[in-house]
Amino acid sequence: MAIGFRFTEEQRMMAENAYKWANSWLEPQMEELEKEQKCPPDLFIELGKLGLNGIVFEEKYGGAGLGYVETCLIYEAIGRISSGISGGVIGPSQTLCFDNFRRNAKEEHKMEVLPKACTGEYIGALGITEPNAGSDAMSMRTTAVKKGDSYIINGSKIFITNSPIADVMMFYAKTDPQKGPHGISAFWFYLKNARGVTIDKIDKWGFRTSPSGLVTFEDVVIPEENLVGKLNGGVSVLTSGLCTERITLAGSILGMQRACIELSIKYSKERVQFGKPIGSFQLIQGKLADMYCGYEASKWMVYRAADYCDSSEDKHGGKGTDLDLMAAAAILFSSERGTQIASDAVQIHGGYGICTEYPVSRHYTDSKLWEIGAGTSEIRRLIVAREMLRDGFAMER
Ligand SMILES: Cc1cc2nc3c(=O)[nH]c(=O)nc-3n(C[C@H](O)[C@H](O)[C@H](O)COP(=O)(O)OP(=O)(O)OC[C@H]3O[C@@H](n4cnc5c(N)ncnc54)[C@H](O)[C@@H]3O)c2cc1C
């Protein structure tokens, strides 16, 4: 009996086309972008022309109406050039911000915002993390106080990807601080030039093409109608996106892994030492074999989780679901394999692997973030173990 391990011809073509575009349009810019710590200003407009924004959005919003498998394929294809762009700029806008917005915002707001997210006119950002509330996101201190038909926002959000360039931001704030997690609500607003908001760009040694900022709110007025989901229902909005975020960002990690392997194979054949290509040395071969196994195993976990999500009616996942387990396990494994694979790739390139001219250097500096951003390895392990220990857990699914 056959098991469906293969992508369809359409899926293959889509990934191939995305890669060809990234290789011809993005790759030549990468060294400069890394140096200057920026992403291409016309990135989303270019993606819009190719129909690569809003991959899972319904056609009425201008999306492609496809699934999370296709999203992973495209994020992987672009991640072969840069996971810092694929999962570090595109994912935070299209998946973390706008896909969650699509799930939870009011229909008239979706009609206002999502078509522009698809053309690339709008870039999105998502604000959860605060200086004192990282893994323990529920301890956030940003407040939203009702005044007339508006909310007044005070507080700050740190490490907010895309905030220096974003048009739209979704964020979470305490609307009833006494109620803990049951007193958090989600909001959206137009971030660019918003009154009372300051954005300080953060300098980073890794993930350099992904713009990060500290966003400070000082008496920012947000209309009540910009509440996303129910009042004090922010946790449900937040968790509704976590699984698809983890799965699709892991797609970008696959791209980084694959690029490191492809570059290392090429270099192992070309670089001659002691009169032989370094690929003829067994210690180099061992690394290549481990890299390949890491990628193949990661790939299986990521696409299996994406396929499971696509075929599930409920894509929210959350506590007590197999989707939560599979999504956390997929990004936990692929990110840790990714760090090892990127490190091996640099090692195979020797001193040249440290030089910015060689793409493995940026894959290496991007790789570590994947064990930290969108929830750390430690938190992912806690989720995997929590789901394994729940009543009714079964290995088969
Ligand atoms: C480049 C970058 C981009 C980011 N983009 C965004 C974004 O767009 N939006 C957003 O909201 N956030 C974003 N983040 C924030 C990211 O999600 C947090 O950095 C992450 O959740 C960890 O929080 P922290 O950095 O405060 O670390 P902490 O939570 O302080 O953790 C420090 C260490 O303690 C460990 N730890 C914490 N709690 C436990 C526990 N219970 N058990 C075991 N170990 C534990 C952690 O795993 C970690 O190793 C981004 C971060 C980075 C670096």
The ligand as a MOL file (V3000), in Angstrom:
LIG
                    3D

  0  0  0     0  0            999 V3000
M  V30 BEGIN CTAB
M  V30 COUNTS 53 58 0 0 0
M  V30 BEGIN ATOM
M  V30 1 C 15.1230 38.1440 16.1500 0
M  V30 2 C 13.9180 37.9590 16.9880 0
M  V30 3 C 12.6600 38.1560 16.4190 0
M  V30 4 C 11.5160 38.0760 17.2230 0
M  V30 5 N 10.2850 38.3950 16.6750 0
M  V30 6 C 9.2260 38.5450 17.5090 0
M  V30 7 C 7.9890 39.1070 17.0140 0
M  V30 8 O 7.8590 39.4460 15.8270 0
M  V30 9 N 6.9750 39.2810 17.8900 0
M  V30 10 C 7.0740 38.9310 19.2080 0
M  V30 11 O 6.1120 39.1300 19.9290 0
M  V30 12 N 8.2290 38.3970 19.7000 0
M  V30 13 C 9.3000 38.2080 18.8890 0
M  V30 14 N 10.4880 37.6980 19.3720 0
M  V30 15 C 10.5770 37.3490 20.7820 0
M  V30 16 C 10.7470 35.8540 21.0410 0
M  V30 17 O 9.5280 35.1920 20.8490 0
M  V30 18 C 11.2970 35.7300 22.4610 0
M  V30 19 O 12.6530 36.1730 22.3990 0
M  V30 20 C 11.2290 34.3200 22.9870 0
M  V30 21 O 9.8870 33.9420 23.2070 0
M  V30 22 C 12.0030 34.1670 24.3010 0
M  V30 23 O 11.7370 35.1930 25.1780 0
M  V30 24 P 12.9850 35.9680 25.8670 0
M  V30 25 O 13.8970 36.3630 24.7840 0
M  V30 26 O 12.4260 37.0330 26.7390 0
M  V30 27 O 13.7060 34.8740 26.7170 0
M  V30 28 P 13.2850 34.3570 28.2040 0
M  V30 29 O 11.8580 33.9530 28.1990 0
M  V30 30 O 13.7480 35.3350 29.1990 0
M  V30 31 O 14.1510 33.0460 28.2920 0
M  V30 32 C 15.5430 33.0250 28.6380 0
M  V30 33 C 15.9630 31.5620 28.7170 0
M  V30 34 O 15.2230 30.8910 29.7560 0
M  V30 35 C 14.5330 29.7630 29.2200 0
M  V30 36 N 13.2530 29.5600 29.8850 0
M  V30 37 C 12.2670 30.4790 30.1100 0
M  V30 38 N 11.2430 29.8890 30.7320 0
M  V30 39 C 11.5540 28.5820 30.9030 0
M  V30 40 C 10.9070 27.4590 31.4910 0
M  V30 41 N 9.6790 27.5320 32.0030 0
M  V30 42 N 11.5560 26.2720 31.5020 0
M  V30 43 C 12.8090 26.1570 30.9620 0
M  V30 44 N 13.4730 27.1820 30.4150 0
M  V30 45 C 12.8520 28.3780 30.3720 0
M  V30 46 C 14.3400 30.0940 27.7490 0
M  V30 47 O 14.0920 28.9330 26.9870 0
M  V30 48 C 15.6590 30.7740 27.4250 0
M  V30 49 O 16.6390 29.8270 27.1930 0
M  V30 50 C 11.6320 37.7050 18.5860 0
M  V30 51 C 12.8900 37.4520 19.1250 0
M  V30 52 C 14.0180 37.5870 18.3630 0
M  V30 53 C 15.3620 37.3700 19.0060 0
M  V30 END ATOM
M  V30 BEGIN BOND
M  V30 1 1 1 2
M  V30 2 1 2 3
M  V30 3 2 2 52
M  V30 4 2 3 4
M  V30 5 1 4 5
M  V30 6 1 4 50
M  V30 7 2 5 6
M  V30 8 1 6 7
M  V30 9 1 6 13
M  V30 10 2 7 8
M  V30 11 1 7 9
M  V30 12 1 9 10
M  V30 13 2 10 11
M  V30 14 1 10 12
M  V30 15 2 12 13
M  V30 16 1 13 14
M  V30 17 1 14 15
M  V30 18 1 14 50
M  V30 19 1 15 16
M  V30 20 1 16 17
M  V30 21 1 16 18
M  V30 22 1 18 19
M  V30 23 1 18 20
M  V30 24 1 20 21
M  V30 25 1 20 22
M  V30 26 1 22 23
M  V30 27 1 23 24
M  V30 28 2 24 25
M  V30 29 1 24 26
M  V30 30 1 24 27
M  V30 31 1 27 28
M  V30 32 2 28 29
M  V30 33 1 28 30
M  V30 34 1 28 31
M  V30 35 1 31 32
M  V30 36 1 32 33
M  V30 37 1 33 34
M  V30 38 1 33 48
M  V30 39 1 34 35
M  V30 40 1 35 36
M  V30 41 1 35 46
M  V30 42 1 36 37
M  V30 43 1 36 45
M  V30 44 2 37 38
M  V30 45 1 38 39
M  V30 46 1 39 40
M  V30 47 2 39 45
M  V30 48 1 40 41
M  V30 49 2 40 42
M  V30 50 1 42 43
M  V30 51 2 43 44
M  V30 52 1 44 45
M  V30 53 1 46 47
M  V30 54 1 46 48
M  V30 55 1 48 49
M  V30 56 2 50 51
M  V30 57 1 51 52
M  V30 58 1 52 53
M  V30 END BOND
M  V30 END CTAB
M  END
